[in-house]
Amino acid sequence: MLRALVLLAVACVSLSAAPRQSASTAEQQLIEFRQQLNEAMARRDRAFLDRSWADEFYCIHSNGVGRTKAEDLPALTPNTNPVNPTTFDELKARIYGDVGIVTGRTNQQGATPLRFTDIFVKRDGRWQMVGCQATRVQTQ
């Protein structure tokens, strides 16, 4: 009887640890994907962004203007002003089944820092961004 209880306890601990490990891996993959999106924005890589933003993508930018994929994507042309490199801190990803949320803060030379929330959906084994929202960080 004692042996059966010990085996049951070990099984429960093993089962509860397994999702945590896979969630950590999935969270890290989502953060890496978010950083790839940042690099694609800086390169003006419209093909990558077209694949990575869902057709229903909608973003509320830091100026309060909401724009769709159809509105944002054409604005990213090689002729637009170059973008200073953006770095992130305070990145955190959370996974809820096939939905992922990334929050963090941007740091870009010459620009006001932003806090952001990005929403992703996993489709056909890959993440797509469906929404975002950015808010300027008040400097004092």
FENVENGI-V622426 format. One record per residue. N is the residue number from 1. RES is the residue in one small letter. OMEGA is omega in whole degrees, -180 to 180 (NA if undefined). BURIAL is # if it has 9 or more other ideal C-beta (glycine too) atoms within 8 Angstrom, else .. D_CENTER is the distance of its C-alpha to the mean C-alpha in Angstrom with 1 decimal. Layout:
n = (N/N)
res = (RES/RES)
omega = (OMEGA/OMEGA)
burial = (BURIAL/BURIAL)
d_center = (D_CENTER/D_CENTER)
//
This chain:
n = (1/2/3/4/5/6/7/8/9/10/11/12/13/14/15/16/17/18/19/20/21/22/23/24/25/26/27/28/29/30/31/32/33/34/35/36/37/38/39/40/41/42/43/44/45/46/47/48/49/50/51/52/53/54/55/56/57/58/59/60/61/62/63/64/65/66/67/68/69/70/71/72/73/74/75/76/77/78/79/80/81/82/83/84/85/86/87/88/89/90/91/92/93/94/95/96/97/98/99/100/101/102/103/104/105/106/107/108/109/110/111/112/113/114/115/116/117/118/119/120/121/122/123/124/125/126/127/128/129/130/131/132/133/134/135/136/137/138/139/140)
res = (m/l/r/a/l/v/l/l/a/v/a/c/v/s/l/s/a/a/p/r/q/s/a/s/t/a/e/q/q/l/i/e/f/r/q/q/l/n/e/a/m/a/r/r/d/r/a/f/l/d/r/s/w/a/d/e/f/y/c/i/h/s/n/g/v/g/r/t/k/a/e/d/l/p/a/l/t/p/n/t/n/p/v/n/p/t/t/f/d/e/l/k/a/r/i/y/g/d/v/g/i/v/t/g/r/t/n/q/q/g/a/t/p/l/r/f/t/d/i/f/v/k/r/d/g/r/w/q/m/v/g/c/q/a/t/r/v/q/t/q)
omega = (179/179/180/178/178/179/178/179/179/179/179/178/180/-180/-180/179/-176/179/-180/180/-179/177/179/178/179/178/179/178/180/176/177/178/178/178/175/176/178/179/179/177/-179/179/-174/-177/-176/-180/179/-179/179/177/-171/176/177/180/-180/179/177/-177/172/-175/-175/177/178/-179/175/-179/179/175/-179/179/-176/-174/-180/-179/-179/180/178/-178/180/-177/177/-178/172/-180/178/173/-179/164/-178/180/177/178/175/-178/176/-177/180/178/177/178/177/174/179/-178/178/174/-178/-179/177/-178/176/176/179/165/-176/172/178/-178/-177/173/178/-180/179/175/179/-180/170/177/179/-179/177/177/-179/179/176/177/178/175/-177/NA)
burial = (././././././././././././././././././././././#/././#/#/#/#/#/#/./#/#/#/#/#/#/#/#/#/#/./#/#/#/./#/#/#/./#/#/#/././#/#/#/#/#/./././././././#/././#/#/././#/./././././././././#/./#/././#/./#/./#/./././#/#/#/#/#/#/#/#/./#/././././#/#/#/#/#/#/#/#/#/#/././././#/#/#/#/#/#/./#/././#/././.)
d_center = (48.2/46.6/45.3/43.7/42.0/40.7/39.3/37.7/36.1/34.8/33.4/31.6/30.1/29.0/27.4/25.5/24.3/23.0/20.1/19.0/19.0/17.1/14.4/14.1/13.9/11.3/9.2/10.0/9.4/5.7/5.7/8.1/6.7/4.3/7.8/9.6/8.4/9.8/12.8/13.4/13.5/16.0/18.0/18.0/17.3/17.6/18.1/14.8/13.0/15.5/14.6/10.8/11.1/13.0/16.4/15.9/13.0/13.8/12.7/14.8/15.1/16.6/20.0/19.7/19.9/18.0/17.6/17.1/16.0/19.8/20.1/17.3/17.7/21.4/21.1/19.4/22.6/24.0/26.5/24.2/24.2/22.5/19.4/19.8/17.4/14.5/13.6/11.2/12.7/12.4/8.9/8.7/7.0/9.3/10.4/13.1/14.7/12.9/10.4/7.2/6.0/4.2/7.1/9.0/11.7/12.5/15.9/17.6/21.3/23.3/20.6/20.0/17.1/14.4/12.5/9.4/7.7/5.0/6.3/6.4/9.9/11.5/14.5/17.2/15.5/12.4/8.9/9.0/7.2/9.9/9.6/8.8/11.2/12.4/15.5/17.9/18.8/22.5/24.5/27.9)
//
